[in-house]
Amino acid sequence: MPTLATTVDGLKMPNPFVIGSGPPGTNLNVIAKAFQEGWGAVIAKTVSLDASKVINVTPRYGKLHSSDGKEVIGWENIELISDRPFKIWEEEFKKCKDMFPDRILIASIMEEYAKERWVELVERSQACGVDGFELNFSCPHGLPERKMGSAMGQDPDILEEVCGWVKGASKIPVWAKMTPNITHIEDPSRAALRGGATGLSAINTIRSVIGVNLETLRPEPSVEGYTTPGGYSSRAVKPIALRMVMECAQLIRMEFPGRSLSAIGGVESGHDAAEFILLGGDTVQVCTGVMKFGYEHVKPMCEQLLAFMAKHKFETLADFKGKSLDYFTTHADLVKRQAERKAAQKAAATKMVKSDGEWSGSDFVKQSNDLAR
Ligand SMILES: Cc1cc2nc3c(=O)[nH]c(=O)nc-3n(C[C@H](O)[C@H](O)[C@H](O)COP(=O)(O)O)c2cc1C
Protein backbone atom coordinates (compact mmCIF):
# COMPACT_ATOMS: atom_id res chain seq x y z
CA MET A 1 0.00 0.00 0.00
CA PRO A 2 1.67 3.30 -1.05
CA THR A 3 2.01 6.16 1.43
CA LEU A 4 1.80 9.93 0.87
CA ALA A 5 3.55 10.68 4.18
CA THR A 6 6.75 12.63 3.67
CA THR A 7 9.43 14.52 5.56
CA VAL A 8 10.88 17.60 3.90
CA ASP A 9 13.69 19.59 5.55
CA GLY A 10 12.83 17.73 8.75
CA LEU A 11 9.14 18.77 8.53
CA LYS A 12 6.86 15.72 8.85
CA MET A 13 3.70 15.89 6.76
CA PRO A 14 0.88 13.38 6.26
CA ASN A 15 0.82 14.20 2.55
CA PRO A 16 2.60 16.62 0.16
CA PHE A 17 -0.43 18.91 -0.34
CA VAL A 18 0.37 22.32 1.12
CA ILE A 19 -1.94 25.33 1.29
CA GLY A 20 -0.16 28.05 -0.74
CA SER A 21 0.12 31.52 0.78
CA GLY A 22 -3.02 33.55 0.06
CA PRO A 23 -6.68 33.71 1.11
CA PRO A 24 -6.82 29.98 2.10
CA GLY A 25 -4.35 30.69 4.95
CA THR A 26 -5.41 34.18 5.88
CA ASN A 27 -6.45 33.72 9.54
CA LEU A 28 -6.62 31.07 12.27
CA ASN A 29 -10.19 30.02 11.36
CA VAL A 30 -9.30 29.00 7.84
CA ILE A 31 -5.91 27.54 8.78
CA ALA A 32 -7.67 25.32 11.35
CA LYS A 33 -10.16 24.25 8.68
CA ALA A 34 -7.25 23.27 6.39
CA PHE A 35 -5.68 21.08 9.07
CA GLN A 36 -9.04 19.51 9.97
CA GLU A 37 -9.61 18.58 6.31
CA GLY A 38 -6.20 16.91 6.15
CA TRP A 39 -3.86 19.25 4.30
CA GLY A 40 -0.21 18.26 4.68
CA ALA A 41 0.91 21.75 5.74
CA VAL A 42 -0.25 25.35 5.63
CA ILE A 43 1.68 28.39 4.46
CA ALA A 44 -0.09 31.36 6.01
CA LYS A 45 -0.88 34.56 4.10
CA THR A 46 2.24 36.74 3.83
CA VAL A 47 2.82 38.96 6.85
CA SER A 48 4.95 42.07 7.41
CA LEU A 49 5.72 44.15 10.52
CA ASP A 50 3.52 47.11 9.61
CA ALA A 51 0.11 46.16 8.22
CA SER A 52 -1.07 49.79 8.26
CA LYS A 53 0.76 50.26 4.95
CA VAL A 54 -1.29 47.45 3.37
CA ILE A 55 -4.52 48.82 1.91
CA ASN A 56 -6.55 46.52 -0.32
CA VAL A 57 -9.13 47.49 -2.95
CA THR A 58 -12.29 45.85 -4.28
CA PRO A 59 -12.90 44.27 -6.66
CA ARG A 60 -9.47 42.68 -6.60
CA TYR A 61 -9.98 39.44 -8.55
CA GLY A 62 -10.70 38.82 -12.23
CA LYS A 63 -11.51 35.44 -13.76
CA LEU A 64 -10.96 33.93 -17.21
CA HIS A 65 -13.64 31.35 -18.10
CA SER A 66 -13.61 28.50 -20.60
CA SER A 67 -15.54 29.21 -23.81
CA ASP A 68 -18.67 27.48 -22.45
CA GLY A 69 -18.44 29.72 -19.39
CA LYS A 70 -18.59 26.74 -17.03
CA GLU A 71 -15.02 26.60 -15.81
CA VAL A 72 -12.57 29.11 -14.40
CA ILE A 73 -9.25 28.51 -16.10
CA GLY A 74 -7.35 31.66 -15.14
CA TRP A 75 -7.51 33.99 -12.14
CA GLU A 76 -5.96 37.43 -11.74
CA ASN A 77 -5.60 39.11 -8.35
CA ILE A 78 -4.40 42.52 -7.26
CA GLU A 79 -4.55 41.53 -3.60
CA LEU A 80 -1.72 42.66 -1.34
CA ILE A 81 -0.13 40.76 1.54
CA SER A 82 -2.03 40.41 4.83
CA ASP A 83 -3.68 43.60 6.06
CA ARG A 84 -3.97 42.17 9.60
CA PRO A 85 -1.65 43.58 12.33
CA PHE A 86 1.39 41.44 13.05
CA LYS A 87 0.47 41.37 16.79
CA ILE A 88 -2.71 39.47 15.88
CA TRP A 89 -0.73 37.11 13.69
CA GLU A 90 1.65 36.39 16.59
CA GLU A 91 -1.30 35.37 18.76
CA GLU A 92 -2.79 33.24 15.98
CA PHE A 93 0.51 31.51 15.17
CA LYS A 94 0.81 30.55 18.87
CA LYS A 95 -2.82 29.40 19.14
CA CYS A 96 -2.51 27.43 15.94
CA LYS A 97 0.55 25.54 17.21
CA ASP A 98 -1.27 24.89 20.53
CA MET A 99 -4.26 23.48 18.63
CA PHE A 100 -2.24 21.50 16.07
CA PRO A 101 1.18 20.78 17.64
CA ASP A 102 2.00 17.99 15.16
CA ARG A 103 0.99 19.83 12.01
CA ILE A 104 3.28 22.02 9.89
CA LEU A 105 2.64 25.76 9.92
CA ILE A 106 4.89 27.90 7.75
CA ALA A 107 4.99 31.68 8.07
CA SER A 108 5.23 33.56 4.79
CA ILE A 109 7.13 36.76 5.43
CA MET A 110 8.01 39.90 3.49
CA GLU A 111 9.73 43.12 4.46
CA GLU A 112 11.45 46.16 3.08
CA TYR A 113 15.15 46.05 2.21
CA ALA A 114 16.40 46.55 5.79
CA LYS A 115 18.20 43.87 7.77
CA GLU A 116 16.76 44.82 11.17
CA ARG A 117 13.19 44.52 9.86
CA TRP A 118 13.72 41.04 8.38
CA VAL A 119 15.52 39.86 11.53
CA GLU A 120 12.73 41.19 13.79
CA LEU A 121 10.06 39.50 11.67
CA VAL A 122 11.97 36.20 11.76
CA GLU A 123 12.66 36.30 15.50
CA ARG A 124 9.10 37.26 16.49
CA SER A 125 7.48 34.64 14.19
CA GLN A 126 9.91 31.96 15.31
CA ALA A 127 9.13 32.70 18.96
CA CYS A 128 5.48 31.81 18.20
CA GLY A 129 6.47 28.26 17.27
CA VAL A 130 6.04 28.28 13.49
CA ASP A 131 7.80 25.37 11.81
CA GLY A 132 9.35 27.11 8.83
CA PHE A 133 9.52 30.27 6.76
CA GLU A 134 8.65 31.05 3.18
CA LEU A 135 10.20 34.32 2.00
CA ASN A 136 7.85 36.11 -0.38
CA PHE A 137 10.20 37.53 -3.01
CA SER A 138 7.60 37.28 -5.66
CA CYS A 139 4.35 39.21 -5.29
CA PRO A 140 4.12 41.00 -8.70
CA HIS A 141 1.77 43.87 -7.88
CA GLY A 142 1.48 46.69 -5.35
CA LEU A 143 4.43 45.68 -3.21
CA PRO A 144 7.08 46.21 -5.94
CA GLU A 145 6.06 49.88 -5.82
CA ARG A 146 7.65 49.77 -2.33
CA LYS A 147 10.67 47.78 -3.67
CA MET A 148 9.32 44.61 -2.03
CA GLY A 149 8.07 41.29 -3.39
CA SER A 150 9.08 40.58 -6.98
CA ALA A 151 11.15 43.78 -7.07
CA MET A 152 13.51 41.97 -4.66
CA GLY A 153 13.07 38.58 -6.31
CA GLN A 154 14.25 39.96 -9.65
CA ASP A 155 17.55 41.14 -8.16
CA PRO A 156 19.86 38.18 -7.40
CA ASP A 157 22.30 40.26 -5.31
CA ILE A 158 19.57 41.55 -2.98
CA LEU A 159 18.02 38.09 -2.82
CA GLU A 160 21.26 36.48 -1.71
CA GLU A 161 21.81 39.15 0.91
CA VAL A 162 18.26 38.93 2.35
CA CYS A 163 18.37 35.10 2.43
CA GLY A 164 21.62 35.43 4.36
CA TRP A 165 19.98 37.78 6.91
CA VAL A 166 17.06 35.39 7.39
CA LYS A 167 19.25 32.30 7.65
CA GLY A 168 21.43 34.08 10.19
CA ALA A 169 18.40 34.69 12.43
CA SER A 170 16.33 31.54 11.89
CA LYS A 171 16.62 28.10 13.44
CA ILE A 172 13.98 26.53 11.17
CA PRO A 173 13.82 25.75 7.42
CA VAL A 174 13.64 28.70 5.02
CA TRP A 175 12.07 28.41 1.56
CA ALA A 176 12.58 31.25 -0.92
CA LYS A 177 9.49 31.80 -3.08
CA MET A 178 10.50 32.73 -6.59
CA THR A 179 8.86 35.02 -9.11
CA PRO A 180 8.10 33.74 -12.62
CA ASN A 181 8.36 37.32 -13.88
CA ILE A 182 11.95 36.92 -14.98
CA THR A 183 13.65 35.44 -18.05
CA HIS A 184 15.80 32.81 -16.31
CA ILE A 185 14.44 31.63 -12.96
CA GLU A 186 17.74 29.84 -12.32
CA ASP A 187 19.57 33.15 -11.68
CA PRO A 188 17.57 34.36 -8.65
CA SER A 189 17.11 30.74 -7.50
CA ARG A 190 20.86 30.19 -7.46
CA ALA A 191 21.30 33.43 -5.50
CA ALA A 192 18.70 32.39 -2.90
CA LEU A 193 20.30 28.98 -2.44
CA ARG A 194 23.77 30.53 -2.27
CA GLY A 195 22.40 32.88 0.41
CA GLY A 196 21.52 29.79 2.44
CA ALA A 197 17.83 29.09 1.69
CA THR A 198 16.96 25.52 2.67
CA GLY A 199 14.71 25.23 -0.35
CA LEU A 200 12.82 26.97 -3.14
CA SER A 201 9.11 27.50 -3.75
CA ALA A 202 8.05 28.19 -7.33
CA ILE A 203 6.06 29.85 -8.77
CA ASN A 204 4.20 32.90 -7.56
CA THR A 205 1.69 34.56 -9.88
CA ILE A 206 2.48 35.79 -13.39
CA ARG A 207 2.04 39.51 -14.08
CA SER A 208 -1.09 39.89 -16.13
CA VAL A 209 -4.09 41.85 -17.38
CA ILE A 210 -7.15 39.59 -17.27
CA GLY A 211 -9.14 41.45 -19.94
CA VAL A 212 -10.84 44.58 -21.18
CA ASN A 213 -14.59 45.13 -20.79
CA LEU A 214 -15.94 45.69 -24.31
CA GLU A 215 -18.93 47.69 -23.06
CA THR A 216 -17.08 50.15 -20.83
CA LEU A 217 -13.70 49.84 -22.64
CA ARG A 218 -12.08 49.68 -19.19
CA PRO A 219 -9.48 47.04 -18.27
CA GLU A 220 -10.39 44.68 -15.42
CA PRO A 221 -10.59 44.30 -12.48
CA SER A 222 -11.87 47.85 -12.57
CA VAL A 223 -11.47 49.97 -9.43
CA GLU A 224 -13.04 53.41 -9.84
CA GLY A 225 -12.64 52.87 -13.60
CA TYR A 226 -8.91 52.10 -13.43
CA THR A 227 -6.78 49.01 -12.89
CA THR A 228 -3.20 47.91 -12.34
CA PRO A 229 -1.57 44.71 -13.70
CA GLY A 230 -2.03 41.82 -11.27
CA GLY A 231 -0.89 38.23 -10.68
CA TYR A 232 -2.21 35.34 -12.79
CA SER A 233 -2.85 31.91 -11.30
CA SER A 234 -5.02 28.78 -11.65
CA ARG A 235 -5.03 26.06 -14.30
CA ALA A 236 -3.86 28.29 -17.14
CA VAL A 237 -0.45 28.84 -15.52
CA LYS A 238 0.37 25.14 -15.00
CA PRO A 239 2.48 24.64 -18.15
CA ILE A 240 4.62 27.67 -17.28
CA ALA A 241 4.91 26.51 -13.67
CA LEU A 242 5.93 23.00 -14.77
CA ARG A 243 8.71 24.46 -16.91
CA MET A 244 9.99 26.69 -14.13
CA VAL A 245 9.77 23.95 -11.49
CA MET A 246 11.76 21.71 -13.86
CA GLU A 247 14.42 24.43 -14.21
CA CYS A 248 14.64 24.89 -10.42
CA ALA A 249 14.86 21.11 -9.94
CA GLN A 250 17.68 20.81 -12.49
CA LEU A 251 19.54 23.62 -10.71
CA ILE A 252 19.13 21.89 -7.33
CA ARG A 253 20.20 18.55 -8.79
CA MET A 254 23.32 19.99 -10.47
CA GLU A 255 24.49 22.60 -7.97
CA PHE A 256 22.66 22.27 -4.62
CA PRO A 257 21.84 18.58 -4.00
CA GLY A 258 19.71 18.06 -0.91
CA ARG A 259 17.87 21.40 -1.06
CA SER A 260 14.09 21.11 -1.27
CA LEU A 261 11.54 22.31 -3.82
CA SER A 262 7.90 23.21 -3.26
CA ALA A 263 6.03 23.24 -6.58
CA ILE A 264 3.18 25.69 -7.21
CA GLY A 265 0.99 26.77 -10.09
CA GLY A 266 -2.44 25.61 -11.20
CA VAL A 267 -2.58 22.40 -9.16
CA GLU A 268 -6.16 21.12 -8.92
CA SER A 269 -5.83 17.34 -8.92
CA GLY A 270 -3.68 14.45 -7.76
CA HIS A 271 -2.56 14.05 -11.37
CA ASP A 272 -1.30 17.64 -11.46
CA ALA A 273 0.59 16.91 -8.25
CA ALA A 274 2.11 13.74 -9.73
CA GLU A 275 3.42 15.76 -12.69
CA PHE A 276 5.05 18.35 -10.42
CA ILE A 277 6.64 15.63 -8.25
CA LEU A 278 7.91 13.82 -11.38
CA LEU A 279 9.62 17.12 -12.25
CA GLY A 280 11.32 17.38 -8.85
CA GLY A 281 8.81 18.82 -6.35
CA ASP A 282 9.01 17.58 -2.76
CA THR A 283 5.69 19.20 -1.93
CA VAL A 284 2.90 20.72 -4.02
CA GLN A 285 1.12 23.94 -3.06
CA VAL A 286 -2.46 24.85 -3.91
CA CYS A 287 -3.92 28.34 -3.57
CA THR A 288 -6.52 29.22 -6.23
CA GLY A 289 -7.69 25.58 -6.34
CA VAL A 290 -8.84 25.94 -2.72
CA MET A 291 -10.71 29.14 -3.62
CA LYS A 292 -12.46 27.27 -6.45
CA PHE A 293 -13.20 23.89 -4.82
CA GLY A 294 -12.91 24.36 -1.02
CA TYR A 295 -10.71 22.76 1.64
CA GLU A 296 -12.38 19.33 1.23
CA HIS A 297 -10.73 19.07 -2.17
CA VAL A 298 -7.58 17.67 -0.54
CA LYS A 299 -9.28 14.28 -0.16
CA PRO A 300 -9.87 13.51 -3.87
CA MET A 301 -6.40 14.91 -4.63
CA CYS A 302 -4.83 12.46 -2.14
CA GLU A 303 -6.88 9.59 -3.58
CA GLN A 304 -5.83 10.41 -7.16
CA LEU A 305 -2.16 10.65 -6.20
CA LEU A 306 -2.33 7.33 -4.33
CA ALA A 307 -4.04 5.67 -7.32
CA PHE A 308 -1.28 6.96 -9.61
CA MET A 309 1.34 5.53 -7.24
CA ALA A 310 -0.40 2.17 -6.99
CA LYS A 311 -0.67 1.94 -10.79
CA HIS A 312 3.08 2.46 -11.19
CA LYS A 313 3.97 0.45 -8.07
CA PHE A 314 5.57 3.43 -6.32
CA GLU A 315 5.59 2.97 -2.53
CA THR A 316 6.71 6.47 -1.53
CA LEU A 317 6.95 9.92 -3.10
CA ALA A 318 10.73 9.50 -3.19
CA ASP A 319 10.25 6.58 -5.61
CA PHE A 320 9.18 8.96 -8.37
CA LYS A 321 10.39 12.42 -7.35
CA GLY A 322 12.32 13.90 -10.28
CA LYS A 323 11.91 10.73 -12.38
CA SER A 324 10.89 12.65 -15.52
CA LEU A 325 13.74 15.17 -15.31
CA ASP A 326 16.09 12.87 -17.25
CA TYR A 327 13.97 13.25 -20.37
CA PHE A 328 14.70 16.91 -20.99
CA THR A 329 17.44 17.67 -23.46
CA THR A 330 18.35 20.20 -26.13
CA HIS A 331 16.56 20.52 -29.45
CA ALA A 332 19.79 19.56 -31.25
CA ASP A 333 19.85 16.33 -29.25
CA LEU A 334 16.23 15.58 -30.22
CA VAL A 335 17.21 15.95 -33.90
CA LYS A 336 20.22 13.63 -33.37
CA ARG A 337 18.13 10.98 -31.58
CA GLN A 338 15.49 11.04 -34.31
CA ALA A 339 18.09 10.72 -37.09
CA GLU A 340 19.70 7.77 -35.24
CA ARG A 341 16.36 6.01 -34.85
CA LYS A 342 15.49 6.47 -38.53
CA ALA A 343 18.93 5.20 -39.60
CA ALA A 344 18.56 2.12 -37.37
CA GLN A 345 15.10 1.41 -38.83
CA LYS A 346 16.45 1.76 -42.35
CA ALA A 347 19.34 -0.61 -41.58
CA ALA A 348 16.91 -3.14 -40.12
CA ALA A 349 14.62 -2.82 -43.17
CA THR A 350 17.49 -3.42 -45.57
CA LYS A 351 18.35 -6.63 -43.70
CA MET A 352 14.84 -8.05 -44.20
CA VAL A 353 14.45 -11.11 -46.40
CA LYS A 354 13.56 -9.92 -49.89
CA SER A 355 13.82 -13.20 -51.77
CA ASP A 356 13.63 -16.80 -50.61
CA GLY A 357 17.32 -17.37 -51.21
CA GLU A 358 18.13 -15.02 -48.29
CA TRP A 359 16.59 -17.19 -45.52
CA SER A 360 19.31 -18.42 -43.17
CA GLY A 361 19.22 -21.34 -40.74
CA SER A 362 20.86 -19.40 -37.85
CA ASP A 363 18.70 -16.18 -38.14
CA PHE A 364 15.48 -17.94 -39.14
CA VAL A 365 13.28 -16.82 -36.21
CA LYS A 366 14.56 -13.22 -36.30
CA GLN A 367 14.02 -13.03 -40.06
CA SER A 368 10.46 -14.31 -39.56
CA ASN A 369 9.77 -11.70 -36.87
CA ASP A 370 11.22 -8.85 -38.94
CA LEU A 371 8.81 -9.67 -41.73
CA ALA A 372 5.93 -9.42 -39.26
CA ARG A 373 6.65 -5.76 -38.25
C1 LIG B 1 -5.87 35.90 -4.27
C2 LIG B 1 -4.44 35.48 -4.15
C3 LIG B 1 -3.65 35.99 -3.13
C4 LIG B 1 -2.32 35.58 -3.00
N1 LIG B 1 -1.56 36.07 -1.99
C5 LIG B 1 -0.28 35.64 -1.82
C6 LIG B 1 0.51 36.05 -0.72
O1 LIG B 1 0.05 36.78 0.16
N2 LIG B 1 1.77 35.59 -0.64
C7 LIG B 1 2.32 34.75 -1.56
O2 LIG B 1 3.48 34.35 -1.43
N3 LIG B 1 1.58 34.32 -2.61
C8 LIG B 1 0.31 34.73 -2.75
N4 LIG B 1 -0.44 34.27 -3.81
C9 LIG B 1 0.18 33.37 -4.81
C10 LIG B 1 -0.11 31.88 -4.53
O3 LIG B 1 0.42 31.46 -3.28
C11 LIG B 1 0.48 30.98 -5.65
O4 LIG B 1 1.88 31.16 -5.69
C12 LIG B 1 -0.09 31.32 -7.03
O5 LIG B 1 -1.43 31.73 -6.95
C13 LIG B 1 -0.03 30.11 -7.98
O6 LIG B 1 -0.65 28.96 -7.44
P1 LIG B 1 -2.20 28.57 -7.71
O7 LIG B 1 -2.41 28.47 -9.20
O8 LIG B 1 -2.38 27.25 -6.99
O9 LIG B 1 -3.02 29.66 -7.09
C14 LIG B 1 -1.78 34.64 -3.94
C15 LIG B 1 -2.60 34.13 -4.94
C16 LIG B 1 -3.92 34.51 -5.05
C17 LIG B 1 -4.76 33.92 -6.15
The ligand as a Gaussian input file, in Angstrom:
#p B3LYP/6-31G(d) Opt

LIG

0 1
 C       -5.873000      35.905000      -4.269000
 C       -4.438000      35.482000      -4.146000
 C       -3.646000      35.989000      -3.133000
 C       -2.324000      35.580000      -3.002000
 N       -1.557000      36.067000      -1.986000
 C       -0.277000      35.636000      -1.823000
 C        0.506000      36.045000      -0.717000
 O        0.054000      36.784000       0.161000
 N        1.772000      35.595000      -0.638000
 C        2.318000      34.750000      -1.565000
 O        3.483000      34.354000      -1.427000
 N        1.583000      34.318000      -2.611000
 C        0.313000      34.733000      -2.751000
 N       -0.439000      34.268000      -3.805000
 C        0.182000      33.370000      -4.807000
 C       -0.108000      31.881000      -4.531000
 O        0.419000      31.461000      -3.283000
 C        0.483000      30.984000      -5.645000
 O        1.882000      31.155000      -5.693000
 C       -0.094000      31.315000      -7.029000
 O       -1.429000      31.730000      -6.948000
 C       -0.026000      30.106000      -7.981000
 O       -0.655000      28.960000      -7.440000
 P       -2.204000      28.567000      -7.710000
 O       -2.412000      28.470000      -9.198000
 O       -2.381000      27.254000      -6.990000
 O       -3.017000      29.658000      -7.095000
 C       -1.776000      34.642000      -3.935000
 C       -2.597000      34.130000      -4.944000
 C       -3.916000      34.513000      -5.053000
 C       -4.764000      33.920000      -6.146000

